Amino acid sequence: MHEIPYVSVLIPAKNEAGNLVPLLEEVRSALANEAFEVIVVDDGSTDATAAELRTLQDRGYRQLRVLSHARSLGQSTSIYHAAEAARGSWLATLDGDGQNDPADLPKMLDLVRGSEGQPAGVKLVAGHRVNRRDTASKRWASRFANKLRASLLKDQTPDTGCGIKLIEREAFLRLPYFDHMHRFIPALIRRHNGRMLVHPVNHRERGAGVSNYGNLDRALVGIVDLFGVWWLIKRTRLDVNAQETEV
């Protein structure tokens, strides 16, 4: 009988051979004192990603579970499928390229410990990359997107594109699903009156390979999605909780 995990680490991975083995070993080390599982979604990879994951399982990485997409469906769909399959009360998201540091997860878990089930409890801890290790074009695109998003959505998040987040599973599964939703998780959590914290995190250079999602693709789709999320927020009535009264 496997121990029920407290936290499920969700990692979307498209062609991340060379990055996953060291990343997953870091996860195991960082969460050595936690009940956890790791769900990697092989998002239509055409490299040795699947073989590396099988090797880890064969070597006894008992916390590792693998989901596979026959073709690439994107980060948001990968995260959503992993969240549906997860058994933990909390979901920790990490990018598969190794740029997020699993060593940040214990501190983030400390921030939410004991808050489950409380109406005013923390629903999201959003990472903030204080020292970006990306290319200049990525940093510029991110700054532009963050300023535009903050001006419209008022989500009080300096770095919504940061891949490392800690989210209450129940709260996440209440959010509306759409492709690219992962970039708007803070705004969507706040739309449901969820309490959010921002935590500074480490950021590193990519270990191997190249980014599978280009800046231009993200920018063009993101602008359309931004106005869609703005519309959702304007139309919501879920930002106030119903109070039970005694007769």
JOQUIFEN-V533234 format. One record per helix or strand of 3 or more residues. SS is the DSSP state (A for helix, B for strand). FROM is the first residue (numbers start at 1). LEN is the number of residues. If there is no record, write none. Layout:
BEGIN
{{SS FROM LEN} {SS FROM LEN}}
END
This chain:
BEGIN
{{B 7 7} {A 20 11} {B 36 8} {A 49 10} {B 64 6} {A 75 11} {B 90 6} {A 102 11} {B 122 8} {A 136 18} {B 165 4} {A 169 5} {A 181 11} {B 195 7} {A 215 20}}
END
